[in-house]
Structures are given as structure tokens and as C-alpha cells.
């Protein structure tokens, strides 16, 4: 591996910049490959075109996930996109990332990927005696609450019913609820992107990247990825 010698790397294609000029409303900053422990520390910026299809707006490699690294990355990307920030940016639930976005994109609506927040909660509470009942109750609280007070009452009822008031994961998610619970985001434009988050940016690299791909192999195929994916997704 070359990771010991790697510095943060970011690149876009001229086609990505052109596409972003039309489709900058909602952007996902996707770190699926980082989360899944790929050999290459890969991330991607993903948008949605007029057909509701994901388009690759940039990608790169990160040596770490610190506040300083994210600030550098978001500033570099903003510069490449001629200083035009996204209206809404969707990310993982990460404090360093959240602070960096607040500094670099202070006017953007920052939201967390709902499906991944829920998946994190389910993973954390998988040993509950009535796990299936908990899953149903959480889904009802999230998707059936039409008003903020309904969600908060349903959440509190869930906490008490299952005796999980001291769970740190749930506590952290509740503190960030305005960034992922649908009832708080009725006025936020998502351009249908929430339905396209399941596979993350890995979809762009299928057939090119897997968990054993090395940095050299990825650099060699990078131009091929942009050439095939950006025109196909933005035309």
C-alpha cells in the first residue's frame, strides 16, 4: 500500500464542473468507501441530474477524517466550483464534518443521510429483547410524525417503553434530529436524492474499485471512470 506516503488528493473533471453548474441544488458528500474500509480512502461528491440520476461531481482520497482535512477539502472543492456552494449537502453523521461544513458552507442546509442514521441505531440496539418491536416503533416515529411535537413525543415514548434512555447512540442521534428526521426538513429541497443513497458512491466505481484495489490501480482508472460516468449521467 502507498497510504503511508499519501497526502489528501482531490480532483474533478471539466464535465463535472459543467454538470454542477446545472445541478448544484443538492449534493451528497459520500464516504461509503471510507466506512467500508476499502484499501483506498475514497470519497465522492454526488449530485442529481434532471432525470433523477446520480452524477459524479468530484472524488478524491483522504488520509484522515479530521476537522482540518475536511475544511481543506471543502474549500478546495468550492474553489473548483467557482465559489458556488450547494443549497443542501447530505453527509454522514460526523462532528468534524459538521463543523467543517458550517465554516465553509455556512448558508447550506446540512442534513444527514436518514437511512444511515437509522442503520446506525439498529446496529447499536440489535441486542434488545424486543428488537423487532423497537424497529417498528422507531420507523413509525420517524415516518408517521407530521409535526415536530408528534415526533418528539413518539421518541420519548419509545425511550421509556424500551428502557433505553441511557443509550449514547440514541442520545447523540436525538441531539442531531433536526439534521435527519423528515419532520424537521419539510422546507428543504432534496431533489429526490434520499432514495438514491443505499449504495452510495460505490455505484460509480463498480467494476473498477473493490476492497483490494490499490492506490496505483485507482489512479490508472480514474480518467476512465469520469469519461464513462459523467456524460452518461448528465446527458
PEMO-V828900 format. One record per pair of residues at least 4 apart in sequence whose ideal C-beta (glycine too) atoms are under 6 Angstrom apart, sorted by the first residue. I is the first residue (numbers start at 0). GAP is how many residues later the second one is. D is the distance in whole Angstrom. If there is no record, write none. Layout:
<<I:GAP:D> <I:GAP:D>>
//
This chain:
<<1:4:6> <1:213:4> <5:57:5> <7:54:6> <7:55:6> <7:61:6> <8:51:5> <8:52:5> <9:50:4> <9:66:5> <11:4:4> <11:5:6> <11:46:4> <11:68:5> <12:213:4> <12:217:6> <14:215:4> <15:41:5> <15:42:6> <15:214:6> <18:4:6> <18:36:5> <18:215:4> <19:4:5> <19:37:5> <19:61:5> <22:24:4> <22:26:5> <23:60:6> <23:62:5> <24:62:5> <24:164:6> <24:166:6> <25:22:6> <25:62:5> <25:164:6> <25:165:4> <25:167:5> <26:18:6> <26:20:5> <26:59:4> <26:62:5> <27:18:4> <27:62:5> <28:16:6> <28:62:5> <29:14:5> <29:16:6> <29:170:5> <29:171:4> <30:4:6> <30:12:5> <30:61:6> <31:168:3> <31:169:6> <31:170:5> <32:5:4> <32:9:4> <33:7:6> <37:173:5> <38:173:6> <38:174:6> <39:173:6> <39:175:6> <39:178:5> <40:20:5> <40:21:5> <43:15:4> <43:157:4> <44:12:4> <44:13:4> <45:8:5> <45:155:6> <46:8:5> <46:10:5> <47:143:5> <47:145:5> <48:4:5> <48:6:5> <48:184:6> <48:185:5> <51:140:5> <52:180:5> <53:142:5> <54:178:4> <54:179:5> <55:148:5> <55:173:5> <55:174:6> <57:19:6> <61:7:6> <63:5:5> <65:30:6> <66:29:4> <66:32:5> <66:33:6> <69:26:6> <69:27:5> <69:30:4> <70:29:5> <73:26:6> <73:30:4> <74:29:6> <84:20:5> <84:23:5> <85:22:6> <87:21:4> <87:100:6> <87:101:6> <88:19:5> <88:21:6> <89:21:5> <89:23:6> <90:6:5> <92:19:5> <92:24:6> <100:4:5> <100:9:5> <108:79:5> <110:68:5> <111:5:5> <111:67:5> <111:68:4> <112:84:5> <113:66:5> <114:82:6> <116:56:6> <116:63:5> <123:45:4> <127:6:5> <133:28:5> <136:21:5> <138:4:6> <139:4:5> <140:13:4> <140:14:6> <140:17:6> <144:5:4> <144:6:4> <144:9:6> <144:38:5> <147:35:6> <150:30:6> <150:32:5> <156:4:6> <158:5:6> <158:6:5> <163:6:6> <176:4:5> <177:6:4> <189:4:5> <198:4:5> <203:25:5> <204:4:4> <207:13:5> <207:17:6> <208:4:5> <212:4:5> <212:5:6> <224:4:6> <225:4:5> <228:4:6> <229:4:6> <230:4:6>>
//
